[in-house]
Amino acid sequence: MKALLQRVKRAKVSVEDEILGSIGPGLLVLLGVAKGDTRKNAENLADKTINLRIFEDENAKMNLSALEMKLEVLVISQFTLLADTRRGRRPSFAGAAPSPEAEELYEHYAKSIEEHLKVAKGRFGAMMDVELINDGPVTIMLEDPLS
């Protein structure tokens, strides 16, 4: 499981001009679910997401987490994070989990975060428009199993 975190001033997701979710300051998370991922992977990654200290304190040091600051999180499914580009010119997505399994783990990840912070979501499997104002920019890749 991979999560690409982007610290944002604001972000929103829409499908066919219908806004599905929007947040103010917080995190935009692009989430990719791999074959073999489990609910425990989703829980571990959600915990790491909300506790990662990537927000600035009063001394302009990245010492605060989204949880400490009570920020919002926008979670978007993004199977292309699992692209294997080591061979050829066309990415392989063979490592991505099948849709029903991926959707269940995507929902579990979002629900794990929602126990602590406000969460907005995209629509799993849909072609979405995602808009954001990146803050920093700060962009971090998380993976579980965490190494």
C-alpha positions in Angstrom: 0.0 0.0 0.0 1.3 3.4 -0.9 0.1 6.9 0.1 1.4 10.0 -1.5 0.8 12.8 1.0 0.6 16.4 -0.1 0.4 19.2 2.4 -2.3 21.6 1.1 -3.8 24.9 1.8 -7.0 23.6 0.2 -8.1 20.8 -2.1 -11.2 19.5 -3.8 -12.3 16.5 -5.9 -15.1 16.5 -8.4 -16.6 14.1 -11.0 -18.4 15.6 -14.0 -18.6 19.0 -12.3 -20.1 17.6 -9.1 -17.9 18.4 -6.1 -17.6 15.2 -4.0 -15.3 16.6 -1.3 -13.3 19.6 -0.3 -11.0 20.5 2.5 -9.2 23.5 3.9 -5.7 23.2 5.3 -4.6 19.6 5.7 -3.5 16.6 3.6 -4.4 15.4 0.2 -3.7 11.7 0.1 -3.4 9.7 -3.1 -3.8 6.0 -2.0 -2.7 3.0 -4.0 -3.6 -0.5 -2.8 -1.3 -3.4 -3.8 -2.1 -7.1 -4.1 -1.7 -8.8 -0.7 -2.4 -5.6 1.3 -4.5 -6.1 4.4 -6.7 -4.1 6.8 -3.7 -4.0 9.1 -1.6 -2.3 6.4 -4.4 0.2 5.9 -4.6 0.9 9.7 -0.8 1.3 9.9 -0.6 3.7 7.0 -3.6 5.7 8.3 -1.8 6.0 11.7 1.4 7.1 10.0 -0.5 9.6 7.8 -2.2 11.5 10.6 0.9 11.4 13.0 3.6 12.3 10.5 5.1 15.6 11.6 5.2 17.6 8.4 3.4 20.8 9.5 5.4 23.8 10.8 5.4 24.9 14.4 5.8 28.5 15.7 9.6 28.2 14.8 9.0 27.2 11.2 10.1 23.6 12.0 8.2 20.6 10.7 7.2 19.4 14.2 3.5 19.1 14.1 1.1 16.4 12.7 -2.3 16.7 11.1 -3.7 15.1 14.2 -2.1 17.6 16.5 -3.4 20.5 14.4 -6.8 18.9 13.9 -6.6 19.3 10.1 -8.7 17.8 7.3 -7.8 15.0 5.0 -8.9 14.4 1.4 -8.4 10.7 0.3 -8.3 9.8 -3.4 -7.9 6.3 -4.8 -4.9 6.2 -7.1 -4.0 2.7 -8.5 -1.4 4.3 -10.7 0.9 4.7 -7.7 1.5 0.9 -8.1 2.8 1.4 -11.7 5.9 -0.7 -12.5 8.0 1.2 -15.0 11.2 -0.9 -14.8 10.7 -2.5 -18.2 9.5 -1.0 -21.5 7.6 2.2 -22.0 4.2 1.2 -20.9 3.6 1.0 -17.1 2.4 -2.3 -15.7 -0.3 -2.3 -13.1 -0.1 -6.0 -12.3 0.9 -5.2 -8.7 -2.4 -3.3 -8.0 -5.1 -5.1 -6.0 -8.3 -6.1 -7.8 -11.0 -3.4 -7.6 -13.3 -5.0 -4.9 -10.4 -5.7 -2.6 -8.8 -2.3 -3.3 -12.0 -0.4 -2.7 -12.6 -2.2 0.7 -9.1 -1.3 1.8 -9.4 2.3 0.5 -12.6 2.7 2.6 -11.0 1.1 5.6 -8.0 3.5 5.4 -10.3 6.5 5.1 -12.5 5.2 8.0 -9.3 4.7 10.2 -8.4 8.4 9.7 -12.0 9.5 10.1 -11.9 8.2 13.7 -9.7 11.1 14.5 -10.0 13.8 11.8 -12.5 15.1 9.2 -12.2 13.1 6.0 -13.5 13.9 2.5 -13.2 11.3 -0.3 -13.3 10.9 -4.0 -15.3 8.2 -5.8 -13.4 4.9 -6.1 -12.8 3.9 -9.7 -14.1 7.2 -11.2 -12.3 9.6 -13.5 -11.9 12.5 -11.1 -10.7 16.1 -11.2 -8.5 16.9 -8.3 -7.6 20.5 -7.5 -5.1 21.6 -4.8 -3.0 24.4 -3.6 0.1 22.7 -2.4 1.6 24.1 0.8 5.4 24.3 0.7 5.3 22.3 -1.5 5.6 19.3 0.9 5.1 15.9 -0.7 5.9 12.6 1.1 5.5 9.0 -0.1 4.5 6.5 2.6 4.5 2.7 2.1 3.2 -0.2 4.2 4.6 -2.6 5.1 6.7 0.2 6.6 10.4 -0.5 6.5 
